[in-house]
Amino acid sequence: MKNSLKTYIIFSFLMIFTLLKINAQTSDIYYTINLPEGFAFAQSEETEEGTYTLYEHKDLPVDLNILVTDNEKYESAKKALEYQMQTLINPKYAIHEIKWRNMNCAITDFSSKITSSTTEYTFDIKGWATAIPLINQKNILLVFCYAAEELNSKKEYDLDAITESIIDSIAIDNASYLSPGIITSYLFPNKGNKEINLEIEGKTIKTSIDENAKNAENHVIEREYKILEKYVQTAELKEAWQRYYNFIYRTDYAYFRNIAFSLEAELFTTEQEYAQKILYWVQTFKYERLKNIADFTALTEMLEGEGSDCDARSMLIAVILNHAFIPASLMVSSEYSHAMAVLNLPLEGFKFTVNGKNYLPGETTDKGLTWGKIAADMTDINKWLIINLPE
């Protein structure tokens, strides 16, 4: 089946990528697409529409295509996507317009057919497509990601998660890395804020979060974990971990803006003291291993009293502290079966030094521990992976 997807450019265009992260950056064009491990360039073609490039996965029957075309060719992103959808074989789709990153975009899931140029065998495909105006106001980015439909129902493939995730990973400006992706924004539109009361240091801090945040978080967590699972027994696990946690962080960062600002307004004195207050607070949460697919509690659910484990707690700390411009992240270890928050501030305590930066670990599951405290049998940096979060 993989070979049969190889040579088809069934659109009136082809599209463009790069391995792992597609970076297109010129003087006036900027976008990125964060691909799961295993994609590579297949072919490209120059047309009047622009440059079309096809990328495909080395093991899975998933292809991705991109075109950057001129704004002047179409009245809108929706019109651009409609035109390209009509070039497919028996397409089924319903285009929706969405305001994303302050741009009037278009998005659809779709199904179609594709015919092999070598075997003349026709089979069904399904996937997602989007059209996004770029911030230069001169170009529209069109992206299609699709897979063989007959394999989507098989758990070992679960290709729906991959095609959706790839489209959802698109970024068109720096703030995109700190905002929910276009599919997440489409599936879980803002519903308005609900109030949350946080008990910390004897204070009740009133704050709020969007009604749909929890649904969006859980959707992204489960989708991205399905992709992460494919790399557990591979040499690409570390890269897959980076992508998994970056997706969760990207989704949560914007949703937690009000919460982070409320905490900072009530608790901030100095960077060091504030970071310690947040660590102490998270250490008081109820510990529980979840029975969901990812064993990762959505951050909103954590604040509502649900039990949580080490990586979700560490993610919450990173989201809150980075809103206050305090450099924080998390580190994970399969060898230690553990995760910890990490902090890049000049404090006393045990430090890991990676790429010239000092990271103090923060234990989230034991009460009363300060930054820089870590079990003596967990100090081998070679058994930890520090997650590189966007700034």
N, C-alpha and C positions, 0 to 999 in steps of 0.2 A: 504493500500500500504506500510505503514511503516514496518509492521510486515514481509512483504514478502521480504524486503531487509535485514532482520536481520541476517540470518544464512548462507549467501553465501560467501564462499571463492571460487570464481570461477577461481582464478589464481592458478598457481602451487606454490604460496606462499601466506602468510598472511603478515600483516604489523603492524606498531607500532605508537602510539600517546600518548598524555596526554591531560587532560582537559585544554582548553584555549590555552596554549602554550606547544607544544611538545618540551621537552628539552632532548636531548640525549647527555650526556657528560661523557666520560670515559677518560682514560689517552691518548687515540689516536683516539677517535671518537667524533665528535662534529657536531650537526645540531639542528635547531629548526624549528618548524612550528607553526605559530600564527593562531589558530583556532577562528572562531566566537564563541560566547557563545552558550552552549547547547550540545556540544559533550561530549561523555563519552565512556569509554572502553567497548568493546563488547566481544572480545575473542582473543586468540593468539595461535600460534602453532609453535613448534620447528621442523624444517626440515633440510635436508642437505644444503639447500640454505641459511639458517639462521633463525631468529625469525620473524614470520609474526604476525602482530597484527591488528585487525580491530577495528575502532572506528566509531560510528554512532551518528547522531543528535537525540535529544529526541523528536523533533516535526516535523522535515523535513526529507523526504526520501533521505538523502545524506549520503554516506559512504566514508570513507577514509582508505586506506591501505598503509603500508610502509614495505619495506624490506631493510636491509643493508646486502649486499652480498660481497664476496671477489672479488677484481679486477682480480685475476688470473683465475676466472671462465669464463671471457669474454674478447674478444679482445678490446672492447671499450664500452662506455656507450650506444651507438646506438645498438650494438649487444645485450647487456643486456636487453634493452627495447624491441627490436624485439622479443627476445625469450619469454619474458613474455606476450607480446601482442598475440602471437600465441597460448597461452593457453586459450584465451577467446573464447566464442561461436560466430561464424560468425563476427569476428571483422572487422571494417572499420577504417582505420587510415592511416596516412602518416607521418612517422617519419622525423623530421628535426634536423640536428646537429647545435649547437649554442655554441659559446665561451662565457661562463658566469663565472664571478669570476675567470678568468684565467684557467678555466677547460673546457675540451671538453665534453659538455653535449648533451643530446638528449631530444626532447620534441614532443608531439603530442596531438591533441584532438582526440577523438575516440568515436565510438558507438559500442554497442555489445548487447547481450541478456543475461538474467539471469533467472535461474529456481529456484522457491521456493522449499526448501526441505520439507516443510510441506504441501503445496497445489498443488505442481507440476505445478503451473501456470508459464508460461514463459512470460517475458515482456522485453521491450527495455530499455537500459540505455545509457547515454552519459556522457562524462566528459573529463578530462585532465590527462595525465600521463607524467612523466619525469624520467630520469636517470641522476644522478649527481655524478661524482667522488668526494669523500671527500678529504679534504686537507691533510689527513695522507697518501694519495697516496696508500692506501691498500684496500679501500672499495668503493663500489658504492651504493649510496642511490637511491632506486626506490620507487616512490610514485604514487599511483593512487587515484583519487577522482572522484566519479561518482554519478549520480542521476537518478531517474526514468524519462525517456524522455517525457512521456505523460504529465507531470506536468510542464515542462520547459516553455511552451508557456503561462502558466497562470501567470498573474502579481503578484498574492498573493504569488507565490512561487519564480519565477525568479531564478531558481536553477543554471542556467549557471553562474551567477555572483558569486555564492558561490563556485562552484567547481573551477572556474578559480582563484578566490581570494586565496583560500587555497594553491594551487600549487604556486602561485605568492608570497606567504608569506615565503617560505622556505629561511632559512639562513644557510650558512655553515661556516661562519667566522664572526668576529665582524664587518668588513666593509660591510657585506651584509645588515646590518640594515641601512646603509647610501647610498644604491644603489638601482636602480630599480630592481624589482624581475625578475625571469627568464622568465615569460610569457610576461611581459611588454617589456623586452629586446628583446624578439623574435618578438613580434608584431610591435615594433617600433625601429628598429635598427638605430644606429647612421648614420646620413646623412651628417655630416660635419657641421661646425659652420657657423652661420650667424651673422653679426654685429648688435649690439644694441647700441644706444647712450642714455645715461642717463643724465638728467639735474638735478643737485643738488648743492646747495650753489653757484650758479652762474657759475658752471663749467660744461663742457660737457665731460663726462667720456665715452670713447669708450671701449666697451667690446664685448663679444660674447656668444652665446648659441647654442646648437645643433638644427638643422632645425626641428628635430622630437620631440623636448621637449614638445611643446604645445599639440601635438596630444597624446603623452603618458600621460601628466598631465590630460587632459580632460577625457581620457579613464578611468584612475584610479579613478578620482573623481566621475564620474557617476557610475562606477561599485561598488565602496565602499559605495556610498550613498544608492544604492538599498539594500545593506545588512544592513546598519544602520537603514533604515526605518522599518525593521522588529522588531526592539527593542524599538521603540519610546514609546509604552505604556506598557513597561515591567520593571521589577526591574533590568534588566541587561543593561539599557541604558548607564550608566556611563562607563561600560566596553566596550560597543560597540563604544562609542565616542572615547575612548582611541585608539582602533584599527583603527577607521576611520582616525583620524588625524595622527597617526603614519604611516599609509600607504602613505598618501599624502606627509608627511615630507620625508619619505624614498625615494620616487620617485623624489622629487624636489632637495634634498640635492646635489646629484652628478651633476645634470644638471646645478645647479647654482654655481658651483665651480669657473668658470672664472669670473662671475659677482661679486661674493663675494670677490674674490681676487683683482679685479680691484677697487672696492669701498674701500677696506681696504688700498690699496696702495696709493690712492689719498686723503683719508679723515682721516685716523687713526692718532690720537695724543696720547690720553689716552683711556682706556677702557670706562670710564664714558663719556667722550666727544664724542667718536665715537658712543656709544649707543644712545646718545641724538640726534646726527646728523641724524642717521638712522630713529629714531622716528619722528623727525620734517619733514623729507623728505616724509615718507609714509603718514603723515597727510595731505599732499598737493594733494594726489591722488583724482581723481573724484569718488564721492560716488554714488553707484548705486546698487540696488538689482537686481540680475540677474533673468532671467526667465527660466534658465535651471533647470534640476531636482534637483540639489544640492544647488542652490543659492550660489555657490562658484566659484570665478573667478580663472582660472588657473594663476599661478604667472607670467608666460611668457606673457600672455595677459594683465595682469596688467601693466607690464613695457612697453607694446606697446600702452597704453593709454585707455584700456578698463576700465569701471567702476568696482568698487569693494566694498565689504562689510567688516565688522569688522574681521571675522575669517580669511579670505584670507590675509588681511593686516597683521594680527598678525602672521600668518604662515610665510610670507615673512620676517618679522623682525627676527623671530627665526632662519630661515635658514641662513640669512646673518650674524647675530651676532655669532651663533655657529661656523661658519667657522673661525671666529676670536678668537675662544676659550673663548667667552664671554657667560656665561650660561644664556640662554633665552628659553622661551617656550610661550605657550598661555594658557589662561583659558577661559572656556565657561560656559554659564549659560542659562538653559531653562527658569528659573523663571524671569530673567532679559532680556531674548531674546537678549543677547549680548555676545561679545567675546572681550578679551583684550590681548595684549602682556604682558608677565611678565619677569622680569629681576632679577637675583640673584647677585647684586653688592652692596657694602656698600655706598649707596647714601641716602640723606635726602628725606623724604616723607612718605606717607602712605605705610604700608607693611602688607602683609598677611604672617603669619607664619604657615607652614605646614611641619610636620615631621622634625622639627628643622631647616628648611631653610626659609629664609626671601625672599619674592617675592614682588618687586615693580610693580604695575600695570602700563601699558602704554596705554593710550587712543589713538586709531588710527584714530578716525573719527572727532575729534575736533582739529583745528590748534593751535599750540603754547603751548600746554600742555607738561609739563616735566614728566619724570618718577616719580611715586609716587602720581600722581593726579588722583582722582576718585570721582565720584558723591557720595554725602553723603548717598543717598538711595540705594547704591550698595555695601555696605561694609560688608555684611554678608557672611563670608567665607563658611558657610554651603550651600549657594546657588550657589557656584562656583565649578567648577571642573578644577584643574590644570592638563594639559596634560603632561604625563611623556614621554619625547622624548629620543631616544637613544643618547648616548654621543660618 
